[in-house]
Amino acid sequence: MSEKIELIGLNKDELKKALLDIGEKPFRAKQLWQWLYYFGETDFAKMTNLSKDLRQKLSEKFTISRPKIVTEQISSDKTHKWLLEFADGQRVEMVYIPEEDRGAVCISTQVGCAVGCRFCHTGSQKLTRNLTAAEIVSEFMVARDAYHEWPSPTNETRYLSNIVVMGMGEPLHNLDNTIKALNILTDGDGIAISRRRITMSTSGIAPHIVHALKETGVRLAISLHAPNNDLRSQIMPINKRYPLEEVLKACREYQDGDGSRYITFEYLLLDGVNDSLDCAQQLIDLMKKYKLRASFNLIPFNPWPGCDFKPSKKAQIKAFALALEKAGFAAPVRVPRGQDILAACGQLKSKKDQENL
């Protein structure tokens, strides 16, 4: 008996082909797409606008699955973290960060990460494998299940309103699967998250930046964390392959193609490492040199076991932010969320044998 085909992760063309292969008309793909991604249905028997015979055929040929939830933790500030396990036993973490009337789901694109940033918990795990498009999409669907946001609500009423591709892994090291997943998540006939409400964060894989954004239309965030190559290479080894000049030239090319888009530069402040006023001035000079429309997201370091870095002092963070603001750049300081469950920025990590952090 042939193995059943997983429907989650198929795009519209692939779904049409799958139905043609079992002798069904292509128009059935639209109906099935809506059941999968608009209603979030996992039971073929409940797809009531399909004939009983078709529902039976679908159940024999296909499957609709979600990752297994291994553990869930909810922080004192209501941040929600899941440890998810896929069919092969590999695991990732996903986080939902709620606000008063909305919130962002932070999804992962890889099991582990090959970038190896010295301040990042995920980077200490190393890379195991890429996630498939199906696995990336299904992360968000797990969050939708948990918060009962099926059928897909309008942007005005949904609490899971934003997606940040900032979890485990470097999305541009998993380029094709990330692009495919984001295009499924933004399709207006299904999950329908606005492209302007999705932010993809990259450590700076310069050759793929423009292509990925043209293919998806989502927002760009660059994990910068240092204002010069020497310092950035010390804390982010990927800079030796893609130095600042290449990354910022790609950012310039992206903005040349879409004049309305700002780029967010994420900057993790590490005590005595990259938090001086001289570093702030170097950042200002970089932005002016490349004529970038930019804002900064200043991130206090979130400690994790085994890491020697320390958070910058509050007064130093304030002075750093003020220097950027005086130069005309928005520089809000991110409020750490979910620290008591290790769900904050840079803290995600999940080995196969890890039940709880």
C-alpha positions in Angstrom: 0.0 0.0 0.0 1.4 3.4 -1.0 2.2 6.0 1.6 -0.4 8.7 2.1 0.5 12.2 0.8 0.6 15.0 3.3 -1.6 17.9 2.1 -0.3 20.6 4.3 2.6 22.4 2.5 1.3 21.8 -1.0 0.7 25.0 -2.9 -2.3 25.5 -5.2 -0.7 24.0 -8.3 0.5 21.0 -6.4 -2.9 20.5 -4.8 -4.5 20.5 -8.2 -2.0 17.9 -9.5 -2.6 15.7 -6.5 -6.3 15.7 -7.2 -5.9 15.1 -10.9 -3.7 12.1 -10.1 -6.6 10.5 -8.3 -9.1 11.3 -11.1 -10.7 14.5 -9.6 -11.5 17.8 -11.3 -9.1 20.7 -10.7 -11.8 22.9 -9.3 -11.9 20.6 -6.2 -8.5 22.1 -5.3 -10.1 25.4 -4.3 -12.6 23.7 -2.1 -9.9 21.6 -0.4 -7.6 24.6 0.0 -10.2 26.4 1.9 -10.9 23.5 4.2 -7.1 23.1 4.9 -6.1 26.8 5.3 -9.3 28.8 5.8 -11.2 26.5 8.1 -8.1 24.6 9.5 -9.9 21.3 9.2 -8.0 18.1 9.8 -10.9 15.6 9.3 -12.0 14.8 5.8 -15.3 13.6 7.1 -16.2 17.1 8.1 -15.6 18.6 4.7 -19.3 18.8 4.1 -19.4 20.4 0.6 -17.5 17.4 -0.8 -19.4 14.2 -1.7 -19.2 11.3 0.7 -17.3 9.2 -2.0 -14.7 12.0 -2.5 -14.2 12.4 1.2 -13.6 8.6 1.5 -11.1 8.7 -1.4 -9.3 11.7 0.1 -8.9 9.9 3.5 -7.5 6.8 1.7 -4.9 8.8 -0.4 -4.0 11.8 1.8 -3.3 12.9 5.3 -3.6 16.2 7.2 -1.2 16.4 10.1 0.2 18.8 12.8 3.4 18.5 14.7 3.1 16.8 18.1 3.1 19.2 21.0 5.7 17.9 23.4 5.5 20.6 26.0 3.8 24.0 26.4 4.8 26.8 28.7 3.0 30.1 29.4 5.1 32.9 30.9 3.9 35.2 33.7 3.6 37.9 30.9 1.3 35.5 28.8 4.0 34.6 26.3 3.3 31.1 25.1 6.0 28.7 24.1 5.6 25.3 22.4 8.1 22.5 21.9 7.0 20.8 18.7 8.0 17.4 17.4 7.8 16.4 13.7 7.3 12.9 12.2 11.0 12.0 12.3 11.3 13.0 16.0 13.2 16.3 15.4 12.0 19.3 17.4 11.7 23.0 17.3 10.4 25.7 19.5 7.7 28.3 18.6 6.6 31.3 20.6 3.4 33.5 20.6 3.9 37.0 22.0 0.6 38.6 22.8 -0.3 42.2 23.0 -3.6 43.7 24.2 -5.5 43.2 20.9 -3.1 41.4 18.7 0.1 39.4 18.8 3.0 37.8 16.9 3.9 34.2 16.3 7.6 33.6 16.1 8.2 30.6 13.9 11.3 28.5 13.1 12.7 27.4 9.8 15.5 25.0 10.8 16.2 22.4 13.5 19.2 24.2 15.0 21.3 26.7 13.1 24.6 26.8 11.2 25.2 30.5 11.6 26.7 30.1 15.1 26.2 33.6 16.6 28.0 33.5 19.9 25.2 35.2 21.8 22.4 32.9 20.5 21.2 29.8 22.3 20.0 28.2 19.1 23.4 28.6 17.5 25.0 26.5 20.2 22.9 23.6 19.1 24.3 23.5 15.5 22.2 22.6 12.5 20.4 19.2 12.3 18.2 19.8 9.2 16.0 22.3 7.3 12.3 22.3 8.0 10.0 21.5 5.0 7.5 24.1 3.9 4.8 21.9 5.4 6.5 21.9 8.8 6.9 25.7 8.7 3.3 26.3 7.8 2.1 23.8 10.4 3.8 25.6 13.2 1.5 28.6 12.7 -1.4 26.3 12.3 -0.7 24.8 15.7 -0.9 28.3 17.2 -4.2 28.9 15.3 -5.5 25.7 16.8 -4.5 26.7 20.3 -6.2 30.1 20.1 -9.3 28.9 18.1 -8.7 31.2 15.2 -10.5 29.1 12.6 -11.9 30.0 10.2 -9.4 32.6 9.3 -10.5 35.9 10.9 -10.1 39.3 9.4 -7.0 41.4 10.3 -9.3 43.5 12.5 -10.3 40.7 14.8 -7.4 38.2 14.9 -5.1 38.0 17.9 -2.5 36.0 16.0 -2.1 39.0 13.7 1.6 38.9 12.8 4.3 36.4 12.0 8.0 36.9 12.7 10.4 34.5 11.1 12.9 34.9 13.9 12.8 31.5 15.7 15.3 28.7 15.3 17.4 28.8 12.2 18.5 31.1 9.4 15.6 31.4 6.9 17.8 32.2 3.9 19.7 29.0 4.5 16.4 27.3 3.8 15.4 29.5 1.0 13.0 27.5 -1.1 11.0 26.1 1.8 10.8 29.4 3.5 9.5 31.2 0.4 7.0 28.5 -0.3 5.7 28.5 3.3 5.4 32.3 3.4 3.4 32.3 0.2 1.0 29.7 1.6 0.6 31.7 4.8 -0.2 34.9 2.9 -2.6 33.4 0.3 -5.8 35.4 0.5 -8.0 32.3 0.1 -6.6 30.6 3.2 -4.7 31.7 6.2 -4.4 35.2 4.7 -1.8 36.9 6.9 -1.0 40.2 5.3 2.5 40.3 3.7 3.1 43.6 5.6 2.5 41.8 8.8 5.2 39.2 8.3 8.9 40.1 9.1 11.7 37.8 8.0 14.9 38.2 10.0 18.3 37.2 8.5 21.8 37.3 9.7 22.7 38.7 6.3 22.9 36.0 3.6 23.5 38.7 1.1 23.0 36.8 -2.2 19.5 35.7 -1.3 18.1 38.9 0.4 16.6 40.6 -2.7 15.3 37.4 -4.3 13.5 36.2 -1.1 11.8 39.5 -0.6 10.7 39.8 -4.2 9.2 36.3 -4.1 7.3 36.9 -0.8 6.7 40.6 -0.4 7.3 40.4 3.4 9.2 42.8 5.5 13.0 42.6 6.2 14.9 42.6 9.4 18.7 42.3 9.5 20.4 40.9 12.6 23.2 43.4 12.6 24.5 43.5 16.2 27.8 45.3 15.4 28.8 48.4 13.4 32.0 47.2 11.8 33.4 44.0 10.3 36.0 43.2 13.0 33.5 43.2 15.9 30.7 41.6 13.9 33.0 38.7 12.8 33.9 38.1 16.5 30.3 37.6 17.6 28.8 36.5 14.3 31.1 34.3 12.3 28.8 34.5 9.2 30.2 38.0 8.7 33.5 36.5 7.5 31.6 35.1 4.5 29.1 38.0 4.0 30.7 41.1 5.4 28.8 44.2 6.2 29.5 45.9 2.8 27.8 43.0 0.9 24.8 42.9 3.3 24.2 46.6 3.2 24.5 46.7 -0.6 21.8 44.1 -0.8 19.7 46.2 1.5 20.3 49.2 -0.8 19.2 47.1 -3.8 16.1 46.0 -2.0 15.1 49.6 -1.2 15.9 50.7 -4.7 13.2 48.3 -5.9 10.6 49.3 -3.3 10.9 52.8 -2.1 8.2 52.5 0.5 9.9 49.9 2.6 12.0 50.5 5.7 14.5 48.0 7.0 14.7 47.1 10.6 18.1 46.5 12.0 18.1 44.3 15.1 20.9 45.2 17.5 21.5 43.1 20.6 23.3 45.2 23.2 26.1 43.3 25.0 27.8 44.9 28.0 31.2 46.2 27.1 31.1 44.7 23.6 29.0 46.7 21.2 27.1 49.2 23.4 29.5 52.2 23.3 28.5 55.6 21.9 31.3 55.2 19.4 29.5 52.0 18.2 26.3 54.1 17.9 28.0 56.7 15.8 29.5 54.0 13.5 26.0 52.7 13.0 24.8 56.2 12.1 27.6 56.6 9.6 26.8 53.2 8.0 23.2 54.1 7.4 24.1 57.4 5.9 26.8 55.9 3.7 24.4 53.4 2.1 21.5 55.9 2.3 19.2 53.4 3.9 15.7 54.1 5.3 16.1 52.3 8.5 14.9 51.9 12.0 16.7 50.1 14.8 15.3 47.5 17.2 17.5 47.6 20.3 17.4 44.3 22.1 18.6 43.8 25.7 20.6 40.6 25.9 18.6 37.7 27.4 21.0 35.4 29.3 21.0 31.7 28.9 22.9 28.9 30.6 26.5 28.6 29.5 26.8 32.0 27.8 29.4 34.5 29.1 27.9 37.7 27.7 26.1 40.1 30.0 23.2 42.5 29.3 24.1 46.2 28.9 23.3 48.5 31.7 20.0 50.4 31.5 21.7 53.7 31.4 24.0 52.6 28.5 21.0 51.3 26.6 19.2 54.6 27.0 22.2 56.6 25.9 22.7 54.4 22.9 19.1 54.7 21.8 19.2 58.5 22.3 22.2 58.8 20.1 20.4 57.0 17.2 17.2 59.0 17.8 19.1 62.3 17.7 20.5 61.3 14.3 16.9 60.8 13.0 16.5 57.0 13.4 13.7 55.4 15.4 15.4 53.2 18.0 12.9 51.6 20.4 14.2 49.2 23.0 12.5 45.9 22.9 10.8 44.9 26.1 12.0 41.3 26.9 9.1 38.8 26.9 8.9 35.3 28.2 12.3 35.3 30.0 11.0 33.1 32.8 10.4 30.3 30.3 13.4 31.0 28.1 11.2 32.2 25.3 12.9 35.6 24.7 15.0 36.6 21.7 18.0 34.3 21.3 16.9 31.8 23.9 15.2 29.1 21.8 16.8 25.7 21.7 15.5 22.2 21.5 17.4 19.0 21.2 15.6 15.7 20.6 16.1 14.5 24.1 15.1 17.9 25.6 11.6 17.9 27.2 11.8 21.2 29.0 14.3 24.1 29.2 
